[in-house]
Structure formats: structure tokens, C-alpha cells
Amino acid sequence: MRQVAADRTDVLKNVPLFARLSRRQLRNVLGQTSEYEYGQGDVIVKDGTQGHTLFVLIDGRARVVKGSRTVARLSAGDFFGEIAVLDRSPRTASVVADSPLTCLVLHREDLRKVLADEPEVAWSLLGALASRLREG
């Protein structure tokens, strides 16, 4: 089990949201996550549904779909679900697995704890949100 945790800590270090954190901070974040696996074609989040979870893609590929149009492609290191988690509004898009994939998941209350314990994550999240707003 220790090897898996070390591997996941390395994965988190490569996620821009967590890249500036120390190993201790990464272990703290990892301690708040759960790991989920999805099969190819699975809908991970559905547009219009209530969101309570932030996902960090650690293995595999997915696509972000609005209506019938793919608007983005995701791979290891990408994250999604943060908007609905932060504002408690319905999800703005669906995310569909393009391959079998594994995600680390932070539920709303766990994310709040991480943001309180590790302010650097809050700044990274704000930066990522600002970039997404600029991209349209």
C-alpha cells in the first residue's frame, strides 16, 4: 500500500493544481481523496446535474461534451468538476471516458478541508479557473 501512495503522490505532483506543494502537503491532499475507476464510454459527470465532486484524472483519457459537441479532451493530470463543486450549481458539461480511466476524487467537504489546510491549492485553483474563463 505504501508504494501505491508514493506513486499517487508523484502523480499529484505532476498535476498543475498541486505542483507547488511539498511532499508532506501532497500526502495531506492524497489523504482526503478517494480513487475511482471508469470504463470506456462511462459518463463520469452529466451536464445539468448537481455536482459535489472534483476529479483529477490520473490515468486514461476523457472528453468534455456540451450538447453533442466535444469541447475539450482530458488526459492524466487534468482536473474537472471544480466549478459545480465551488458554486453548488448544476454541472456545465458532461465528461465521458474515452478509455478505461482512473480518477482521484475530492468531495466538496474534503476539498474545503484541503483548501483550508493548503492555501497554495486555493491559489492554483483560482489561477486555473481564471485561465478557463479567459479561454472562453
C-alpha positions in Angstrom: 0.0 0.0 0.0 2.9 2.4 0.7 4.1 2.0 -2.9 0.7 3.0 -4.3 0.6 6.1 -2.1 4.1 7.1 -3.2 3.1 6.6 -6.9 -0.1 8.7 -6.3 2.0 11.4 -4.6 4.2 11.6 -7.7 1.1 11.8 -9.9 -0.3 14.6 -7.9 3.0 16.5 -8.1 2.5 16.5 -11.9 -1.0 18.0 -11.7 -0.7 21.8 -12.1 -3.2 22.3 -9.4 -0.9 20.6 -6.8 2.5 21.2 -8.5 3.8 23.7 -5.9 3.1 21.6 -2.9 5.7 19.8 -0.8 5.6 16.1 -0.4 4.0 16.5 3.1 1.3 18.7 1.6 0.8 16.2 -1.3 0.3 13.4 1.2 -2.2 15.6 3.1 -4.2 16.1 -0.1 -3.9 12.5 -1.0 -5.3 11.5 2.4 -8.5 13.4 1.5 -9.0 11.7 -1.9 -10.8 8.5 -3.0 -9.9 6.6 -6.1 -12.5 5.7 -8.7 -12.2 3.7 -11.9 -14.4 4.0 -15.0 -14.7 2.0 -18.2 -14.6 3.3 -21.7 -17.8 5.1 -22.6 -18.8 5.7 -18.9 -20.3 9.1 -18.2 -18.3 10.4 -15.2 -20.3 13.6 -14.8 -23.5 14.7 -16.6 -24.3 18.2 -17.8 -27.1 19.8 -15.7 -26.7 17.5 -12.6 -25.7 18.7 -9.2 -22.0 18.5 -8.6 -20.4 17.7 -5.3 -17.1 16.3 -6.6 -13.8 17.4 -8.1 -12.0 14.8 -10.2 -8.3 14.6 -11.0 -7.6 12.3 -14.0 -4.5 10.1 -13.1 -4.7 7.6 -15.9 -6.6 7.3 -19.2 -8.4 9.8 -21.4 -11.8 11.5 -21.4 -13.7 14.2 -23.4 -15.8 17.1 -22.2 -19.1 17.3 -24.0 -21.6 20.2 -24.2 -24.7 19.2 -26.1 -23.5 16.9 -28.8 -20.1 18.7 -29.3 -16.8 17.7 -27.8 -15.3 20.9 -26.4 -12.1 19.6 -24.8 -10.0 16.4 -24.3 -8.6 15.4 -21.0 -5.6 13.2 -20.0 -3.6 12.4 -17.0 -3.0 15.5 -14.8 -6.2 17.3 -15.9 -9.0 18.0 -13.5 -12.7 18.8 -13.8 -15.8 19.3 -11.8 -14.4 22.3 -9.8 -17.0 24.8 -11.0 -20.0 22.9 -9.8 -18.2 22.0 -6.5 -17.4 25.6 -5.8 -20.7 27.3 -6.6 -23.1 24.4 -6.0 -24.8 24.9 -9.4 -25.5 22.2 -11.9 -22.6 20.9 -14.0 -21.9 22.9 -17.1 -20.8 19.9 -19.3 -20.6 16.1 -19.3 -17.3 14.2 -19.1 -17.2 10.8 -20.9 -14.4 8.3 -20.6 -12.6 7.7 -23.9 -10.6 4.8 -22.4 -10.6 3.0 -19.1 -9.5 5.6 -16.6 -8.7 6.2 -13.0 -9.5 9.4 -11.1 -8.7 10.7 -7.7 -11.8 12.3 -6.3 -12.3 15.1 -3.8 -15.8 15.5 -2.5 -16.9 19.1 -1.6 -16.2 18.9 2.1 -12.9 17.2 1.6 -11.9 19.9 -1.0 -12.9 22.6 1.6 -10.5 20.9 4.1 -7.7 20.8 1.5 -8.2 24.4 0.6 -8.2 25.4 4.3 -5.1 23.3 5.1 -3.2 24.1 1.9 -3.8 27.7 0.7 -1.4 27.1 -2.2 -4.0 24.8 -3.7 -6.6 27.5 -3.4 -4.3 29.9 -5.4 -3.6 27.2 -8.0 -7.4 26.5 -8.3 -8.1 30.3 -8.8 -5.4 30.5 -11.4 -6.8 27.5 -13.3 -10.3 29.0 -13.1 -9.1 32.3 -14.4 -7.3 30.6 -17.3 -10.5 28.7 -18.2 -12.6 31.9 -18.1 -10.1 33.6 -20.4 -10.1 30.7 -22.9 -13.9 31.0 -23.0 
